[in-house]
Amino acid sequence: MYPALAIVLGVTAALMFGVASVADQHSTKLVRQRKALSPKIFLDLMRKPLWLASVGGTLLGFALQVLALKYGPLALVEPLLACGLIFAVLINSYLRRRFDPVLLGGVLGTAAGIAGFLIIANPSAGRTHVGFLTVLPLGAGLAAALTGCLTFAQRNARYRPLALALACGICYGVSAFLVKLVISDVGAGFTALFTDWPIYALAVVGPLGFLLNENAFQSGTLLAPVLSIITVCDPVISVALGWLWLGEGLSSSAAGIAGEILTLMLMAAGIVVIAHRAQHLVPR
């Protein structure tokens, strides 16, 4: 493991995701609104150069995320990706020449929460392989959570984008967990890769998360609330999965656990401030 390299790659990936998210959300407003999970939205978006550019940025960010996960544990890399929201907000503020002091305070709170968690938790590597039967409860929980989110989205138009964003964040957190497992299989050779279950699970969960991402962005008026939910869910779920199924080490003392909880709450509070104050993110 090379934690310093993982940190550099993780922050760079977050930058790419932030840039891509701004372009992505703006491009979804240029096409007609579709029903949740309708793949027709991609046919509309493919005609928009801005969306194609956002896809390129997302792919680059994902490649950097994969490299970061190769050199560091989930609990180290995934919280860093929350910086994508920070980059997105700062980019939008710069483009509109509007800087809100309270908004910047939220940015600082988010950054401090991420840094504090990583310092206190001091994540360490765990296992890189999980048996199919062992992970079945995770699959059942994922299916139940997604079903609940989609049902709520269909019945509550007002909160539809938030429910879709929650489903997306769950998929992204699980996808990061699966990527970590796939990386291990790649290292063991292509035979191991295609005879093990993670690559096939990722082939389903990854695209599903991306589709939910597009629907959530299109359904919402603002970038920040949707991106905030996705940004919080991804690292929290990834850290939990890394701890539960991979045995990644976190600080286990009473003071350490309290510090981890408080710093994650600080990160979440910073994101809430950003979501509340970033009213200027309405696309023109």
N, C-alpha and C positions, 0 to 999 in steps of 0.2 A: 504493500500500500504506500502511496505517495500523497499524503493529505494536502501538502502545499500545492502540488500540481492539480489535484482535484478541486481545490478552492478556486484557482485561477480559471480552470475550464468551466466550473459551475457558474461563476459570475459572468463570464463571457457568454455562456449559453443564456443566462437570464437577460442579458442585453439584447441578444438576438430575438428572444421571445417577446420582449417588451416592444421592440420596433415592429415586429411582425404583428403583434396584437393590435397596435394602433392602425396599421394598414388594413388588417383583416376586418376590424369592426367598422371602419369607414366604408370598406367595399361592400359589406353586407347590406348597407343602407342604400346602395345603388341598384339593387335588384328587388323583384317582387317578393313579398313574404310568403313562405311556404309552411305547411303543417310540420309539426315536430317530427323529426327523423325522416323527413322526405328527402331522398337523394337528389331530387330535381333542383335543389338549391345549388348543387355543384355545377349543373349545366348552365345555370344563369351566371354564376360567379366566374366560370372559366372564360367568359367573354370580357372580363374586367382585368386590365393589366395590373392594377393595384393589388388585386387579390392574388394574382400569380406571383407578384413580388413578395407578398406576405407568406405564401406557401414556401418560396425559396428561403426566406428568413427562418421560418419554422423548421424546415428540414436541416438547415445549418445549425440552429439551436439544438435540435434533437441529436445531431451527430456529436456536438460538443458535450451534451448531457451524457450520452453513452460513454464517451471517453472519460468523463469525470467519474462516472459510476465504476469504470474499470479500475480507477486508481483510488477510489475512496468509498466508504460505506454509504448506504442510503440516507442514514441519519445526518450525514455531513453534507451531502450534495443537494438533496431535495430542498432543505430550508433555504439554501442560497438562491434557488430558482424563484423564491418570493420576491427577489429584487427585480424581477421582470415587471411587476406592478409599479415599482418605484421609477424604473426607467420609462415606462409608458406614460406615467403622469408628468414626469419632467419634460419629456419630449413634447407632449401636448401643450404644456405650459409655455415652453419655448416657442412653439409654432404660433401660438396666439398672443405671445408677449404679455401674459398675465400670470403673475406669481403671487399666490395667496399665502401669507405668513402661517395661517393655521394649517393649510394644506401641507406646507413644507414641514411644519411640526409633526404632522402625521407621517410624512416620509422619514423624518429623523427617528420617530418612535418605532416605526417598522424596522428600520435598519438596526437600531439599538437592540430590539427584541431578537432579531436574527443573530446578531453578533453575540449577545449575551447567552442565548441558548447554546450556541456552538462552543463557547468558552466553558460554560458550566457543565454541559453534557459530555464534552470531550468524546465524541462518538468513536467507537473502535469497530473493526471488521468482525463479521460473524461467519456463518455458513454461506455457501454459494449454491447449495442444492437442496431442494425440498421435494419429497415424494408426492405423487399425484393424490394418493389417498389422504395424506396428511393435510393437503391444501383444500380438500373438498369443502370444508366448512366456510372457507373464504369465498369459494365460488357461490355457495348458497346465499351467503350474506350479501355478496355483490348483486346477485339477481334480485333479491328482495329489496335492496335499497334502490336499485334502478327502477324497479316496478313501482315502488312508492312514489319516487320523484316524478316519473312520467304520468302516473295517474293524477297526482296533484296538479301537474302542469296543464293537463287537459281540462281539469275542472275549475281551475282558478286562473283566468286570463291575466289578472293584475299581477300575480306573482309567478307567472309562467317563466319569465327569463331567469328568476332566481332559482326555481326548481330545476330548470335545465342546467343552470350553472353548477348546482350542487351535484347533479348526476355526472356532469363533465368532470368536476374536481375529483369525484370518487374514481372515475375511470382513469384519470391521469395518475392518481396515487397508486392504483393497482398496476397500471402500465409500467411505472417506474420500478416497482417490485419485480415484475416479469422481465423487464430489460436486464436487471441485475442477474437474474437466473439464466437468461439467454446468453449473456456475456460469458458466463462460466461454461456453458455448453459449447460455445464457439471455440473456447480455448482447448476443449477436449477433442475437437475435430467435428467435421460436418456430419459424420455418422451419429455422434452423440446429440448434435443439434436437432436433427430431424427425427430422431427416435425418442426424444423426450417431449414432455407435454408443454413446457413454457412457450415455445415458439408459436404453437397453434393457439394458445390462449391469448397471446399478445396480438396475433393476427385478427382476433375478434375484438378485444377490448380497446386496442389502440385506435383503429378506425372509428369505432363507436364513440369514443371520447372526442375525436376530431369532429364528427358529425354533430354531436351535442354542443360542441363549442360554437359551430357556425349558427345553429338554431338559437342558442342563448344570446349571442351577439345580435342577431337580427331581431329577436323579440324585444330586447331592451332598448331604452332610449339613450342610456348613458353607458359608457365603457366601464367606469369604475366599479359599480356594484356587482356586475357580472364577473369582471376580472378579479374582484376582491374575493368572492366566494371560491372561485377556482384556485386562486393563489393560496388561500388559507387551507383548503381541503387537501390539496396535493401534498405539501410537506407533512402535515399532521398525519394523514393516512399512511404515507410512505414511512415515516418514523415508526409508527405503530406496527406496521407490517414487518419492518426490518427487525424490530425488537421481539415481536411475537414469533415469527416464523424463521428468521435468520439468526436470531440470537445476537444481534449487534449490541455492543456494550454502550450503556449510558451511565451517567452518575447515579448510583443507587443509594447514596446516603440520604438521610432525611433532609438535610440542608440542600443537597444537590437536587433532589426531586422537587422541593419547593421552588428552588431557583429556576428549574426547567419549566415548571408550570407558570411561574410569574413572567418569565421572559416570553413564553409563547403567548400569554395573555397580552403582554405589551405589544408584541408583533400584531396580534389580532386587533387590538385597540387602535394602533396606528393605521391599519388598513381600513377600519371603520371610519376614522376621521377622513381619510382620503376619499372613501366612497361618499361621505356626506358633503364634503367641500368641493369635490371636483365637478361642479355643475357646468363648468366651461367645456366639458368633454362632449357636449352635444355636437354631432357632426353637422357641418354646414352644407 
